[in-house]
């Protein structure tokens, strides 16, 4: 392939080459870092290219055109040559193309190993160096070079002059990065993060350039931009066709300091969260904590938490005008359960992300087993509210009753956080997105503030007795209300079963329904026999619970449901999201609306019904011929996770509108209204 390329380049260069002299454009020689070497030792040889002014040779990835230099060694028996240590290149624009290569004088370093049994004598190393040298025309050249090397058991180390020259050459070879790197992809827009707070602080470079190690990973001639987030340097690149399917982005990043010193680092970036310049990465810790607190506060009124609000309302009404001390204890324990659950959730996410997992807010609901277990929990809570069974013992004394109530308050806080996962409140996305790009301590601080905001209303009702006056006094109405409030629990369980149906095949769904049936039977038997025949009732109840767990185990091994093809969303024709499809639509000049959603995201479902499905919105989509891409995050999907993280989000919903010709999408609010959508679409 390389020979064909060289031949074609030489063919097209013939008319212009007639005006170019036939002298070599590059002078090649071999230079050793020492005069003599010891048997069994190693030394370094520089393949020097002295390039005529105005001409250039090529790096290991030549860019849009060209060919990398090749060195073919002819060595004495037993001698070994290592790979070329390429110095960092420079960008060389040639018309509409961008090459990567060298001008002037360049040293390509190669480490040599001498065999242990090499006899003391003069050995001759020779190499055939083939390269392409270009200006307006490209000329393939080759040169034979020789280097005599003395093998001497008493060889001295390199002299200071030689050592200094080779040290300067080695300084141009990219070093392993001391900092982790990540990249995120959104259509043809890519961002690379060097996670080094020092690069965003006093050590800010004045220039940065990225050179991909492989062709078609980035568009070489596209402009590169760089800026700073809270935890490092962010580069904006234009993705090539191969990056979307790549598991890593390799290459070299060259950082230029204010004193014009240069540091080249190897890049091996995995997909992950990358803040945009001037967005979530610049949010700042204190503002992120405020956003987290406000988001947690608003989360109390989101649809996903409403079923558990019934349990909190009953607990508050039961203590209205009664034992204030006990009510205060319950409020503290509920708050502790909520805050500790948020911290535990944040800690789990931090650990998983540190291990390389691309997870975010609500990730647990991408696991069918977790969804099925939550459905069983909601179903069991509904049965409890319906009076089918009671967890707390009866007539065992006031002390035990109080202990049961306090434990119940704590676990009510835990349950409230568990069911809050399908929702994302305003302010939450920016706060969590910021936390996931910072240190583990900052991330946990964000989750802690989320918990405090979430627990605050119930905490205030417990510590501020005056607020209890607005609550009705306890009475017989509570029993009837308790039975009515069981209905949203059954509804939540049914909804979770529907979510599960989007995740597993028919066998997994049947197993979940069987588990719910066994659980219902076990709790019914327990409730019916709690006053008499306790041994028989306990045995049967335990057998039913064991059957439920057994059936639930089949959900964990169920096959994943088949992915959806082109379908209808909010009454409009839609397609599944894919980076390649987004890029193709944008290249065709068509406006695109991306709906990042999930079956378990109640906020997403409410937005779809309240805004996206409205007649005026559907008419605007049709009038402007807007393509609707649905990024369904119900099941784990690395491409959708990368899309979310590229916009500073850790979970759904996310709504993006790409206007024709726009470089960046317009990000819509998380809580949609018909007016907000029409405004974003320019209607």
N, C-alpha and C positions, 0 to 999 in steps of 0.2 A: 504494500500500500504506500509506504513511504517513497519507494522508487518511482511509482506511478506519479505521485504528487510532485516529486522533484522534476520528473520529465515534463509534466504539463507546465509547471512554472517556467522551466527553461524554454519550452516551446513558445509560450506567450511572450517571453522576454526577448525573443530573437530580434524583432525590429528595433527595439530601443537599445538592445545590447550592442548593436553595431556601432553605436556612438560611445560605448564604454570600453576603456582600455582592457586588454587581456591580462594585466598583472593581477596577482592575488589581492583580494580585498581584505583578507585576514592573514596575519602571520601567526603561526602556531609553534609553540615550543613547550617542552616538558621541564619542570623545575622541581628539584627535590628539596625537602626541608633540612637535609643534612648531607654532608659529603660522604660519609661512610655509615653503614648499618651493621647491626649485629645479627648473627644467625638466630632465628626464632623471634626476632623483634618486628616491630611495625614502624612505618614511617609514612609520610604524606607526600604525594606528588601533585603539583599544580599543573593542569592543562591550561596554559595561557593562550588566550585569544587576543591579539592586538588588532583591533578593528579599525579600518580606515574611517576618517571622519565622514559623517553623513550616512554611513551604513550601519546595519545591526544584525546580530545573530539572535537565536531564540532560546527561551527558557524551556523547562521540561514540559509545560503546557504552553504551546506557542501562541495561543489565542485564536483569533478568527482565521488566520492563515499562517503558513510557515511550517517549519519542522525543527524539532529539538536536535541539538548537537548529539552525535553518537561517537563513542570512543571504543575502538576495537583493539584490545591489547594483545601483544605477542610477548609472552614472558618466559623466562627460564623455567624448567620443570619444577613444580612444587610452589612456585610463587603465585600469590593470589591478589587480585585487585577487587576492591570494594565498589559499591555504587557511587555515582557522582553525588557529591554534596553541593547542591545548586545554591548559589547566592540568590538573594531576593532580586527579582527583575524590576523593570520599569515599564510603564504603560507607553506604547508607541503607536499613536494613531496613524493610520494609513488610509486616507479617504474616509469612507463610511465604516471601516473596520478598525479593530483594536488588536494590536499584537502585544505580546509580552516577551521582552528580550533584553539585550544588552548593547550598549554603545561604548566606544573607547576601549579600555583594557579590562578584561575579566578573567578571573581565575576560577576554574572548575576543579575542586579539590577531590582527590581520590586517595583513600587509605590503602597501603600496600602491606602485605604480610610476607615476611621472609621465612622460608622453611628452616626448621631447626638444624637440618643436616647440610645447609648450604656451605660449600667449601669457601675458604678465604680466597677471594679472587675478584676480578672486576666482572660484574654482570651487566648485560645490556638489556634495557627495557625499550621496547618500541611500541608505537601505537599508530593506528590509522584513524585519523579524526575526520569525520564527515559532518558537514554543516551546510546550512542555507544562509546566505548573506544577502540582505535586501536593502534597497533604497527605493527609487521608483520602479526598479526591476529587481528580480530575484535571481541569484546565480548560485547553483549548487557547487560547492568546492569541497576538496578534501586535501589533507596534508599528512605526510608521513613524518613522525617525530621520533627521535631516539634520545635515550638518557642513560649514560653509564653510571653504575652504582657500585661502589667498592664494598665488599663484604669483609668485615674485620671484627673479630671477637672483642677487640679493645677499642671499638669505635667511640668517639667522643660525642657528647650531645650537640645539638645545633648551635651555631654561633648566634650572637645576639641580633645581628642584622637579619639573618634568615628567620630567626624566631619572631622578630617583630613584623616582618612582612607577612608571614603565615598567620600570625595572630590577627592582623588587620583583615586578611582574607576570611578567616573563620568567623570574624565578627559580622560578616555579611551573610553568613548562612543562618537561616531562621532557627531560633532556639525553641525548645518545647515551652509551651505557654504555662506560666505559673498560676494562671487563673482559668476557671472553667468557662466554657463558651457554649452558647445555645443559639439556635436559629428558629425562626417562625416564618411560615409561608401563608400568604393570603392572596390567592390568584397568582398574578405575576409579580407581586410585591413581596420581597423577602427582607427580613431584618436579622442582623447578626449581633449578638450581645457578647461583649467581653466583660464578664462579671468581676470587675475590679473597681471598688469605690474610689481608689486613688486616682484612677483615670478620669473620674468625674469631679475630683477635687483639685488639689494643688498641682497634680501631675498631668493636667489636661494636655493632650497633644494638640498641635495646631493643624495637623493634617493626618489623614489615615487613608490607606488604600488597601483593597482586598484583591488577591490574585487567586482564583480557583485552581485547584490541583487538576481538575478534570474538565474536559470540554462539555458544553451544553448544560452546565449546572447554573451558571449565571450568564446574562447577556453582557459580553465583554465591552461592547461599545457604549452601553447605557451609562448615564451619569451615576456616580456614586456619591452618597451624601452621608455625613456622620454627625452625631450629636451626643448628648449625655443624658442618662437617666440617673436615678438616685444611686444605683449600685454598679454603674460602669458606663462603658462606651457602647453606643448603638450605631450600627452601619445600616443604611438603607441601600438595598441592591435590587436589581431586576432579575427575577428568576428565569432560568432557562428551562427547556422542556423536560430535562431529566431530574430536576430538583424535587418535584412533587412526589416522586416515588423513591427518593433517596432516604436511607436511614441515617446519613451523616453528611455534613458539608465540610470538605477538606480543602486546605489551601494555605495561604500565607497572608497575614495582615502586617502591614508596614506602618509603624507609628513614628511620626516626626515631632520632636519636642520643640519648644520655643527657642532653644539654643541650636536648632537644626541638627541635633543628634538623632540618629535613626535606630529604632529597635524593631527587628523583624521577628515575628512569632509564628510558630506552626498553629494551624487551625484544624481542630477536629471537633466540630460542633454537632451536637445531637438536637433533634427537635425538642422544643420546650417553650416556656413562657418568656417572651421578650417584650418589655414595655416599649411603647413608641416614644420618640423624642417629644418632650413637652406634654405627655399624657400621664398615664397612671404612674410611670416611673418617677415623674417629678411631683407627685402628689404631696409627698412629705409625710413623715410619720404622724405628726400631731393632727394634721388634717385627715389622714387616713383613719386615725382612732376616732375622730369626731364623726366621720362618715359611717364608721362601723357602729357606733353608738346609735346614731339616728336610724340606720338601716335595721338594727335589731329592734328598736322601738316600733318602727312602722311594720315590721314583720308580724306583730301581734294581730293586725287587722287584715292580713292577707288571707285569701280563701283557704289555703292549705292548713292553717292553724285553727280555723273556726270549729272543727269537731272537738278539739281539746279544750277550747274556750268553754264548752258546756261543762266539762268536769271542773274547771276553775270556778265557774259561776256557782255551781252547786256547793263547792267548798266554802266560798265566801259567804253565800247566803246562810249556810249552816252555822256560821259564827257571828252573823250580824247581831249586834246587841247582846252577845253572850260573853264568853270567856275571851277577853282581849289578849291576855297573855298567850293563850293557846293559838289564837289567830295569828299573832305576831310570829310565834314559832313556826307555824305552817308557812307563812310568807317567806321567812328566811330559808326554810328547807326547800321550798319550791324554787327559790332563786338560786340556791346552791346547786340543786339538781340541774337547772338550766345552764348556769355558768360553767359548771364542771363538764357538762356534756359538750358545750361548744369548745372548751379547751381540749377535751379528749378527741373530738372530731378534728380540730386543727392539728393536734399532735400527730394523729394518724395520717393526715394528708401530707404533713411535712416529712414524715418518715418515708411514705411511699414515693413522694417526689424526689427525695434524696436518693432513693434506690433506682430512679430512672423512670418511674411510672408517670404517665401523663394523666393525672386525675385532678378534679376540681370540685366545686361545690355541687352536692347532689350525686357524686359519683357512685355512692353505695346503692342508689336505686337503679344503676345499670346492671346490678347483679340480681338475676332472677330469684335466687334463694332469699336475698334480703327483702325483695318485694313480697314474696310469698309469706315470709315470716311476719312482716308488717301487716299484711292482710289478715293473718290469723290473730295478731294482737288486737287490731281494730274490731274484729269480729268478737273476740273474747270480752273486750271492754263493753261492746254493745250488749252482750248477754248479761254482763254484770249490771249495767244500768237498767236493763229490762227486769231485773229481779230473779233471773234464772238461777243465780248462785251468788254467794257472798264470800269475799276473801277473808274478811275480819271475823274472828270468833265472836260469838254472842254470849252474853252473860258471864264473861270471864273477868269482869271488874273494870273499873274506870281507868286504871293505869294501863292495862293492856290495850284498851280501846284507844287511849290517847297515843300510845306508841304506834298502833296501827295507822292512825290518822297522820302522824308525823312522817312515817315511812311512806305512806301514800302520797303526801305532799311532795316529798323528794322525787319519787318516781313519776309523779305527774309532770314535774319539770323536765325530767329526762324524756318522757314520752312526747311532750310538746316540741322539744328540739328535734326528735326523730321524725315527726310528721311535718316539721317546718322545712325539711330539706328540699321538697319539690318546689319551693317558692324562692324567688329572689326579690327583695324589696328595693325601692330606690335607695341610692347611696351605697348599697351593699356591694354591688359589682366592682365599683372603683376601689373600695376598701380591700376586698378580698383579692382582687387582681394585684393591687399594690403589695399586699402581704406575701403573696406567692412569689414575688420577685425579690423579696428581701431576705434577711437572715431569719433563721428559725425563731429567734426571740421576738423579732418584729412581727412575724406571722402569728405567733401565739398571742401577742398583745392585741392584734386586730381581732382575733377570735374571742378573746376575753371581753373586749368592749362590746362585741356583738351580743355576748351573753348578758352583760349588764343592761344593755338597752332592752333586750328581750324580756328580762325579768323585772324591769323597773315598775311597770304598772301594778303588778301583783304585790311587789315589795312595798310600794307606797300605801296600798290598801291595808297592809298588815301593820305598818308602823305609824300610820296617821289615822287614828280612830275616827276623826270627824268625817272621813270619806265613807265610812261604813253606814252613815245615816241615810245615804241614798239607796241602800240595799233593803229589800223587803225583809220583814221578820220571818224567822223559821216557822213552818207550819205544815199542815197536811198537803198543801199544794206542792211541796218539794218532791213528794213521792211520785205524783202525777207528772211533774216536770221532768223528773229523772227518766221516766219511761219514754217521754216524748224526745228527750235528748239522746236516746239510744239510736234514733233514726239516722242522724248524720254519721254515727259510727258505722252503722251497717252500710250506709252510702259510701263511706270512705273505703270500707273493705271491698265492696263491689267494684269501686273505681280501681283499686290496686289489682284486683283480679283481671280487669280489663287491660291494665298496663302489662301485666304478666303475659297476657295473650299476644301482645306485640313483641314479646321477647323470646318465647319458647314455642315449641311445636305443640300439637294436640296432646301428646302423651304427658308433657310437663304440666299442661293446664289441667288435665284430668287428675293428676297427682295432687295438685294444689287444692282442687275442689274436694277430693277425698280427704285431705288433711283437715280442711275446715269442717267437714261432716263429722270426722272422728273427734275433733276438738269440741264441737257442739254437743255431741253425745256424751263425752266425758264430763263436761261442765254441767250438763243437765242432770246426769246421774249424781254428781257430787252435790248439787243443790237440793235434789229430791231426797237424799238420804242423810243430810247433814245432822238431823235431829234424832234419827233412829237408824239402826243397821249400819253403823258407821264403817265397820270393817268390810262389809260387802260393798258398800258404796265406794269406799276408798280403793278397793281392789279393782272394781269395774272402771272407776275414773282413771286410775293409773294405766289400766289396759288401753283405754281410749286415747290417753295422751301418748302412750307408746306407739299406737297405731298412727296418730297424727304425725309424730316425728318420723316414723318409718316412711309414710307417704311423702312427707316433705323432702326426704333425702333423694327421691326420684326427681324433684325439681332441679336439684343441684347438678344432675347429670343429663338433664334434658337437652335436646338439640336446640340450637338457636333458630328462631323463626326466620323464614326466608325474607331477604331484604325487599323492600317495596320498590317497584318500578315507577315509571311515570304515572301519576295519579292526579287527584283533585284535592286541593287544599283551600279552605275558606271559600268554596264555590268557584275556584279558579284552577285552570290547568297548571300543574306544577311538575317539576323534575327533581330527582334526588340531587343533593349538592355534591359536586366533585370539583377540585381545583382546576382540572383540565377543562371541564364544561364551563366554569365561570370565565376562564381565560378566553375560551373560544367565543363566548357570547360577547365579551367586552371587545375583542378584536373585530367582531362583526359590527360594532357600533350600536349594539342593542342595550337598552337600559336593563339592569338586573336588580331584583330585590331578593336578598338572602334572608330566610327565616330560620334561625337556629332554635330548635325547639326539642321537646321530648314528650312522650306520652305521659310521663309521671310529673310533668311540670304544669301545675294547675294555673299558674300565672300565664303560661303560654296559651293554654286552652281558653282562658278568659279573654286574653288579648285577641285571639283568633275570632271569637264570637262577638266581642264588643267593638272591634275596629276593622280587622282585615276582611271580615265577611260582609261588611256594610255595602249596600248597593253603590254608593258614591265611590267607595274605594275600588270596588270591582270594575266600575266604569272607567276610572282613571287608569287602572292597569291595562284594560282593553284599548283605550284610546291611545295610550303611549306605547303600546306593544311591549310592555314590561315582562321580562322573563322572571318567573317565580321559582327559585331554587330552595328546596327545603332541606336543611341540615338536621336530620333526625338523630338526636343524641340519646335516644332511648337505650340503645345498646352502645357499648364502648366503641369509639371510632377515633382513630388517631388523627385523621385529617380534620375532623370537626373540632377536636380538642385544640389542634394547632390554630384553627381559625379563631376560636374563642380567645386563646392566649395572645394571638397577634393583636387583638383589640383590648387587651388588659382585662379580660373577663375570665372567670373561673367556672362559670356555669351558664345555663340558659335561663331566660331568653336573651337572644341577641338579634337585632334587626339592622340590616345594612342595605343601603340603597346606592347603587353605582349608576350615576348619571352618565350618559354617553360622553366619552372623552375625559372624564374626571380621573385624576391621579389617585385619589383616595375616596373611599365610600363615605356617605353620610350615615352616622350612627344615630339611630332613633332611640327614644327613651325606652326603659324596660316596661313601663306601664303605658300601653298605647291607648290613644283615643282616635276616633275617626279624623278629627281635625289635625292631629299631629302627623298622621300618615299622609293626608292630602297635602299638608304643608311641605313635608319632606319630598314628595313627588313633584312639587311645583304646580299643584292643581288648585 
